[in-house]
Structure formats: structure tokens, C-alpha cells
Amino acid sequence: MASLAEVLHGAGVAVTGSDQKESATVLHLRKLGIEITIGHLPGSVEGADCVVRTAAVHDSNPEIAAALGSGIPVFERAQAWGAIMQDYKNALCISGTHGKTTTTSMCTHIFMAAQADPTVMIGGTLPLLEACHRVGHGDTIILESCEYCDSFLSFFPTVAVILNVEADHLDYFKDLADVEKSFRAFADKVPENGLIVANCEDGNTMYTLRGEERPVLTFGVERGDVHAEHLAMDHGFGSFDVMYRGEKYAHLDLSVPGLHNVKNALAAAAAAIALGVPGRAVEDGMRDFRLPGRRFEYKGMYNGAELCDDYAHHPGELATLFDTAKALGYRRVVCAFQPHTYSRTHELFDDFVEVLRRPDVVLLAEIFAAREDNDIGISSADLAAKVPGSVFCPTLGDVTAKLREIAQPGDLLLTAGAGDIYLAGEALLEE
């Protein structure tokens, strides 16, 4: 929402807003001249031409109720971004169950190196921007595009990237088939003169796109229109040539670990090819690439152990995280995991049990509720009962205490989850 407010403000729109509490983000927006009210007050919407809300703000909210009662149009955040992107020649929208934030960040680095002066919206803070957004003056907008609540169906991509498709957000979608239906509708938003960039090594993605008549540019590690050759992994870090239909397009030596980031980089390179960016800009942009916040983010050292934090909250993301961690040569991988939402924990319970057997030590914080009430009656204690050797930690303080107790030189301490699990690691470092 803050990114949207700043982009609209930069376009000359009179913007006001509200939030539940003071924060650095609120202070930043006020410095730009955007009036922010603390608390949701009916009077705050008086005189507005429209109100924009997040999916988490419902009709019962005092401001939304006042707007609806006064006949003021109310839009979702994704609808506002959709309206904005129609003013750009190129709308590059990156979707997928996993990898959206990292790949959107890679695209930002590349298009900045190409001096395209893009407008950007990312779901995490990118060190290059020191923010999660950028207001540019070029003809390209780059947006992370989320499938939850079909949000990305409000977008108008000219290039749509699909990284992968898995069953997730099952509090909204019925099943994998329902998720695939949403991604197909997203792909079908691309105009006939646009392009779909798709992971040909992901079976669900290719199944989703079966019969698609719009042009598709495929990518993959081993095959696809864009793929890697001469791939070498040195302590988890990839070095490879980016090949485009038989010709070398660029060479990349990645500064971020994991085979999944090789694939993310290939997706970003394919998006660059789709929009006519030269290979040199891909090389220049990726040379100093740093991951956005909460993506294998180094936090510090404790008792000779390295502490990192990651946003992984789906079994597939955890599997990728653990693969990456294991390849880096640590003595032990200790993971403190906080499941995100009761519905996801319930629907993917067996998958979580299976993947959480992989670290050397597992601590399980209580489930982060996010937008839900625990009508299911599920707890992380249920996971702990099924994962041998794991420890259930009812509070974040318990997580910190257990990390303090078991941390040894040469360990990797991972805090993982989309909630506030990172606070447990930060509390450890503050000691």
C-alpha cells in the first residue's frame, strides 16, 4: 500500500491514508507530503474520489463502511496497480507459487542496468532500492504478481512470467486444479502481441498452459528456449552461460546460492530477452545482485553459528531452502520454523511433516494466524508429534531460548516463515 501511495503521489494524485500505528513507513510517506491518519476513522474518507484497500480490510472497517455508505467507489489494491500499469508500454508481471520476489528483484537489477528507468513494485525490500518499490519515468513497469484471491487477474501484463504452479492458499482456492485455472486466466490476460514466459521444467505450469495460443517463451535449467550451459555449482553458487535458442546470450556468476536461483536468473534473463534487453545488461545487473530482505538473509553470528532468516512458508519453499543450506557445507542445519496460517498447515500437513524431517534440528514455533481464526483446532505441537526429534516452542521467547541452548560453532541457524519468526533470531543476536 505504501508503494502504491508513493507511485500515485509521484503521478500528481492527491493521496491520503490511514494505518493502525506509527511506523517508519508512515513517517516516510508524511515526509513526501502524504497525510496519514493513525486509526481507521469514518471522517478520513470525506471528500475522496475513491478509496483503495488491501484484501485484509473488509467492509466492516469504519472507513470502508463510510465510503460505501456515501457512494464513494472502493477498489482493491491490485485493481489500482492494474489501472496504473495500463499507462506503460511494457508491463512485466512475475508470478508463481515460489520465487516471485527474488525474480522480480533480479529483473529490477537488470532493467536498471539497462537504464530503462523502470517503475517497480516488489513484495520485499530490495537493497538496491532500499525500498520495495521505485517510481521511474521509463516505459516499463515491473510488478510482483500474486495469485492469492486472484489478485493478479486485475493486472494487464504485456509479458507474464510463470515460475511454477503448486497448490497453495487453500483457504481461497479449492485445490491445485483451481490454482491452475487462476494462472491460466492470468496468462490469458496477455495481449496477442505480448508474451508468456514459462518454466518448461515445471509440469504444472506446462499443464496450465496447454493449448495456449499466445506466444510462449520457455526457460529451464537443462532445456527451454532459454537455458543454462556449462553450469558449475561451487559451494552452492552457480556459474553458467545463458543460451537463447542455440546462441550464447550472457554469462552469469551468481552471488546468491542455490539451484533455484539459477532458475530464477534464467527466468529474469528470459524476461529481458522478451523486452529486447541486451545480454550485457543482464550480466551487469546480476553482477552485484543481492537478495531482498528475508530471502536467505544473513543476520549475524551467535556462539560461532551463522544466523540467517528466510520467508519460506510452503513445503516446496522449505525443500528448496534446505537443499541450498545443505550444499553450503555447514556442520548442522538448525531450523526454527513458524507455520503460516492454520488452513495451510492443515491442508499441507503431510507435506510439512515430510520436509521438516530434513534439517538436523527442528524447532517449531506456534502457527502464525495472519488473517485467520483457529477454527480447525490445529497447532504446531501436532507437527512436532510427527517430526522425530523436533521441539515445540509455544512462544518466540521459547524459540530464542532453545536456539541459545543448542547453537554450536559451524551451525547454520535458520529462522523460517512468513510471520514474525525473525524476531526470535534478532532477540538472540541482541544478547
C-alpha positions in Angstrom: 0.0 0.0 0.0 2.9 2.4 0.8 4.4 1.7 -2.6 1.1 2.4 -4.3 0.6 5.6 -2.3 4.1 6.8 -3.4 3.6 6.0 -7.1 0.2 7.8 -7.1 1.7 10.7 -5.3 4.5 10.9 -7.8 2.0 10.9 -10.6 0.4 14.0 -9.1 -2.6 12.4 -7.4 -3.7 13.8 -4.1 -3.3 10.9 -1.7 -4.2 10.4 2.0 -4.1 7.3 4.1 -4.5 5.6 7.4 -2.7 2.9 9.4 -3.1 1.2 12.7 0.0 2.6 14.3 3.0 4.9 13.7 6.0 3.4 11.8 9.0 4.2 9.7 6.8 3.8 6.6 4.2 6.2 7.9 7.0 8.8 8.7 8.5 8.3 5.2 5.1 9.0 3.5 4.5 12.0 5.6 7.9 13.5 4.6 6.7 13.2 1.0 3.7 15.3 1.8 1.2 12.4 2.1 -1.2 12.9 5.1 -1.5 9.7 7.2 -4.1 9.3 10.0 -3.5 6.8 12.8 -6.6 4.8 13.4 -9.5 4.0 11.0 -11.9 6.9 11.2 -15.1 7.3 9.1 -14.3 11.0 8.6 -11.0 10.2 6.9 -12.7 9.3 3.6 -14.8 12.5 3.3 -14.1 14.3 0.0 -12.3 11.3 -1.5 -13.0 10.4 -5.1 -12.2 6.8 -4.3 -10.8 4.5 -1.6 -8.2 1.8 -2.2 -7.9 -1.0 0.4 -5.9 -4.2 0.8 -7.6 -7.6 0.8 -7.2 -7.7 4.6 -9.5 -4.7 5.1 -13.2 -5.8 5.0 -16.5 -4.0 4.5 -16.9 -3.7 8.3 -13.9 -1.4 8.6 -15.2 2.1 9.6 -13.6 3.9 6.6 -14.8 1.3 4.1 -18.3 1.3 5.6 -18.3 5.1 5.5 -17.2 5.1 1.8 -19.7 2.5 0.8 -22.5 4.4 2.7 -21.5 7.7 0.9 -21.3 6.1 -2.6 -17.5 6.5 -2.8 -16.0 3.8 -5.1 -13.9 1.3 -3.2 -11.2 -0.6 -5.1 -8.7 -3.4 -4.2 -5.0 -2.6 -4.2 -4.5 -4.9 -7.2 -7.2 -3.0 -9.2 -5.3 0.2 -8.6 -2.0 -1.3 -9.8 -3.9 -2.7 -12.8 -5.1 0.8 -13.7 -1.6 2.3 -13.3 0.1 -0.3 -15.5 -2.1 0.4 -18.4 -0.2 3.7 -18.9 3.1 1.8 -19.6 4.2 0.3 -22.9 5.7 -2.7 -21.1 4.1 -4.3 -18.1 6.3 -7.1 -16.9 4.4 -9.2 -14.3 6.2 -12.0 -12.4 4.0 -14.8 -11.0 4.5 -18.2 -9.4 3.9 -20.1 -6.2 7.6 -19.6 -5.3 10.3 -17.2 -6.3 8.3 -14.1 -7.3 10.1 -11.7 -5.0 13.6 -12.8 -5.9 12.9 -12.9 -9.7 11.2 -9.5 -9.6 14.3 -8.2 -7.8 16.6 -9.7 -10.4 14.5 -8.1 -13.2 14.8 -4.8 -11.4 18.6 -5.0 -11.3 18.7 -5.9 -15.0 16.4 -3.2 -16.2 18.2 -0.6 -14.0 21.5 -1.7 -15.6 19.9 -1.3 -19.0 19.0 2.3 -18.0 15.3 1.6 -18.6 14.3 3.7 -15.6 11.5 1.3 -14.6 8.7 1.7 -12.1 8.8 -1.3 -9.7 6.7 -3.0 -7.1 8.2 -5.9 -5.1 7.0 -7.9 -2.1 10.2 -7.4 -0.2 12.8 -4.7 0.5 15.5 -4.7 -2.2 18.9 -3.4 -1.1 19.5 -1.8 -4.4 16.4 0.4 -3.9 16.4 0.5 -0.1 12.7 0.0 -0.6 10.1 -2.3 -2.0 9.2 0.0 -4.9 10.6 2.5 -7.3 8.9 5.4 -9.2 10.5 5.5 -12.6 10.0 7.6 -15.7 10.6 4.9 -18.4 8.1 2.9 -20.4 8.4 -0.2 -18.3 6.7 -1.3 -15.0 7.8 -4.4 -13.2 5.4 -6.0 -10.7 5.4 -9.0 -8.4 2.1 -10.6 -9.2 0.4 -12.7 -6.5 -2.3 -15.3 -7.2 -4.0 -15.0 -3.7 -7.6 -14.1 -4.1 -7.0 -13.9 -7.8 -5.3 -10.5 -7.3 -3.2 -10.8 -10.4 -6.3 -11.0 -12.5 -6.7 -7.3 -12.0 -3.4 -6.8 -13.9 -2.7 -6.1 -17.6 0.6 -7.8 -18.3 2.3 -7.4 -21.7 4.8 -10.0 -20.5 3.6 -12.6 -18.0 6.2 -14.7 -16.3 5.1 -18.0 -14.6 7.8 -19.5 -12.5 5.9 -22.5 -11.1 2.4 -23.6 -10.1 1.7 -25.5 -6.9 -1.3 -26.0 -4.5 -1.2 -23.1 -2.0 -3.6 -20.5 -0.5 -6.1 -23.3 0.0 -8.1 -21.1 2.2 -9.2 -19.4 -1.0 -8.5 -22.0 -3.8 -10.3 -25.3 -3.7 -7.4 -27.4 -4.9 -4.5 -27.5 -7.4 -6.9 -27.5 -10.3 -8.4 -24.3 -9.1 -4.9 -22.7 -8.7 -4.1 -23.8 -12.3 -7.3 -22.2 -13.5 -6.3 -18.9 -11.9 -2.8 -19.0 -13.5 -4.3 -19.8 -16.9 -6.6 -16.8 -16.6 -3.6 -14.7 -15.7 -1.7 -15.9 -18.8 -4.8 -15.2 -20.9 -4.6 -11.5 -19.8 -1.6 -11.2 -22.1 -2.5 -9.5 -25.4 -1.9 -11.3 -28.7 1.2 -9.2 -29.3 2.5 -9.9 -25.8 4.4 -12.9 -24.5 4.2 -15.6 -21.8 7.5 -16.6 -20.2 7.1 -20.1 -18.7 9.1 -22.7 -16.8 9.1 -25.7 -19.1 10.6 -27.9 -16.4 7.6 -27.4 -14.1 4.9 -29.9 -15.1 2.0 -28.0 -13.5 3.0 -24.8 -15.4 3.0 -26.6 -18.8 -0.2 -28.3 -18.0 -1.8 -25.0 -17.1 -0.7 -23.5 -20.5 -1.8 -26.5 -22.6 -3.5 -25.2 -25.8 -2.4 -21.7 -25.2 -2.4 -19.7 -28.4 -0.4 -16.7 -27.2 3.3 -16.8 -27.8 5.2 -18.7 -25.1 9.0 -18.3 -24.4 10.2 -21.2 -22.3 13.0 -21.4 -19.8 14.7 -24.1 -17.7 18.0 -25.2 -16.3 18.5 -28.0 -18.8 16.1 -27.2 -21.6 13.9 -24.5 -23.0 14.2 -21.6 -25.4 16.4 -20.0 -22.6 18.5 -22.4 -20.6 21.9 -22.9 -19.0 25.0 -24.5 -20.4 28.4 -25.2 -18.8 26.7 -25.0 -15.4 29.0 -25.4 -12.4 28.0 -25.2 -8.8 30.8 -24.0 -6.5 29.7 -24.4 -2.8 26.1 -23.8 -3.9 26.8 -20.8 -6.2 26.0 -21.2 -9.9 28.2 -20.2 -12.8 26.8 -20.7 -16.3 26.1 -19.4 -19.8 22.6 -18.2 -20.6 21.7 -19.7 -24.0 18.8 -18.4 -26.2 17.8 -20.7 -29.0 21.2 -22.0 -29.5 23.2 -18.8 -29.1 25.0 -17.5 -26.1 23.2 -14.5 -24.7 25.1 -13.9 -21.4 27.4 -15.4 -18.8 26.4 -15.3 -15.1 28.4 -15.9 -12.0 25.7 -15.8 -9.3 26.3 -14.1 -5.9 23.3 -15.9 -4.4 23.2 -19.6 -3.7 21.0 -22.5 -4.8 19.9 -24.2 -8.0 16.6 -22.4 -7.6 18.3 -19.1 -8.0 19.9 -20.4 -11.2 16.4 -21.0 -12.5 15.2 -17.6 -11.1 18.1 -15.9 -13.0 17.1 -17.8 -16.2 13.5 -16.5 -15.8 14.8 -13.0 -15.4 17.0 -13.3 -18.4 14.1 -14.7 -20.5 12.0 -11.7 -19.4 14.9 -9.4 -20.5 15.0 -11.1 -23.9 11.3 -10.7 -24.2 11.6 -7.0 -23.9 14.8 -6.6 -26.0 17.3 -6.0 -23.3 20.9 -6.9 -24.3 22.8 -9.7 -22.6 25.4 -7.2 -21.3 22.8 -5.5 -19.2 21.8 -8.9 -17.7 25.5 -9.5 -16.8 25.9 -6.0 -15.4 22.7 -6.1 -13.4 23.3 -9.5 -11.9 27.0 -8.9 -11.0 26.2 -7.2 -7.7 22.8 -8.7 -7.1 21.7 -9.0 -3.5 18.7 -10.9 -2.3 15.7 -8.9 -1.0 15.0 -9.0 2.7 14.0 -12.3 4.3 15.4 -14.3 1.4 18.3 -16.3 2.9 19.1 -13.0 4.7 22.3 -13.1 6.8 21.6 -11.7 10.2 24.7 -12.3 12.2 26.7 -14.7 14.3 26.0 -16.3 17.7 28.4 -18.6 19.5 30.2 -19.4 16.3 26.9 -20.2 14.4 25.7 -18.2 11.5 22.1 -17.0 11.7 20.0 -16.5 8.5 16.4 -15.7 8.0 14.1 -16.8 5.2 10.5 -16.2 4.2 9.9 -19.8 3.2 6.4 -20.9 4.4 5.3 -23.6 1.9 6.7 -27.2 1.8 8.1 -26.6 -1.6 9.9 -23.4 -0.5 11.3 -25.2 2.6 12.6 -28.1 0.5 14.5 -25.5 -1.7 15.8 -23.7 1.4 17.1 -26.9 2.9 18.7 -28.1 -0.3 20.5 -24.7 -0.5 21.6 -24.9 3.1 22.9 -28.4 2.9 25.0 -27.5 -0.2 26.8 -24.7 1.7 28.8 -27.1 4.0 27.6 -26.2 7.5 28.2 -28.6 10.4 24.5 -28.7 11.2 21.4 -27.1 9.8 19.1 -25.9 12.7 15.7 -24.7 11.5 13.2 -22.7 13.7 10.1 -22.9 11.6 6.8 -20.9 12.1 3.9 -22.3 10.0 1.8 -19.5 8.4 -2.0 -19.8 8.7 -4.0 -22.6 10.1 -5.5 -23.6 6.8 -2.2 -24.0 5.0 -0.8 -26.1 7.9 -3.9 -28.3 7.9 -4.2 -28.8 4.1 -0.5 -29.4 3.6 0.2 -31.2 6.9 1.7 -34.4 5.5 4.0 -32.4 3.1 5.2 -30.3 6.1 5.9 -33.4 8.1 8.0 -34.9 5.3 10.1 -31.8 4.5 10.7 -30.9 8.2 12.5 -34.3 8.7 15.4 -32.9 6.6 17.2 -30.4 8.9 19.5 -31.8 11.6 17.5 -30.0 14.3 13.9 -28.6 14.0 12.2 -26.1 16.4 8.5 -25.5 15.7 7.1 -22.1 16.8 3.3 -21.9 17.2 1.3 -21.2 13.9 1.2 -17.6 12.8 -2.5 -16.8 12.5 -2.2 -14.0 9.9 -5.7 -13.4 8.6 -7.4 -16.5 10.2 -9.0 -17.7 13.4 -8.1 -21.2 14.5 -11.5 -22.9 13.7 -9.6 -26.0 12.8 -8.1 -26.6 16.2 -4.6 -27.2 14.9 -1.2 -26.4 16.5 2.5 -26.7 15.7 2.5 -29.2 18.5 0.7 -31.6 16.1 3.6 -31.2 13.6 6.1 -31.8 16.4 4.4 -35.0 17.3 5.0 -36.3 13.8 8.6 -35.0 13.2 11.1 -37.1 15.1 13.4 -35.1 17.4 11.6 -31.8 16.8 10.9 -29.4 19.7 7.6 -27.5 20.0 8.2 -23.9 21.2 4.9 -22.2 22.2 6.3 -18.7 22.2 9.0 -16.8 20.3 10.8 -16.4 23.6 11.0 -20.2 23.8 12.4 -20.3 20.3 15.2 -17.8 21.3 16.0 -19.8 24.4 16.3 -23.1 22.6 18.5 -21.5 19.9 20.7 -20.1 22.6 20.9 -23.5 24.2 21.8 -25.6 21.1 23.8 -23.2 18.9 27.3 -24.5 18.2 30.3 -23.3 16.1 29.8 -24.2 12.5 26.0 -24.4 12.7 23.6 -22.6 10.4 20.7 -21.3 12.4 17.7 -20.7 10.1 14.5 -18.9 11.1 11.9 -19.6 8.5 8.3 -18.5 8.0 6.2 -15.6 6.6 5.2 -14.3 10.1 7.3 -12.8 12.9 9.7 -15.7 13.5 12.6 -13.5 12.5 12.1 -11.7 15.9 13.3 -14.9 17.7 16.7 -14.7 15.9 17.0 -11.0 16.3 16.5 -11.4 20.0 19.3 -13.9 20.1 21.7 -11.5 18.4 20.7 -8.7 20.7 22.2 -10.6 23.6 
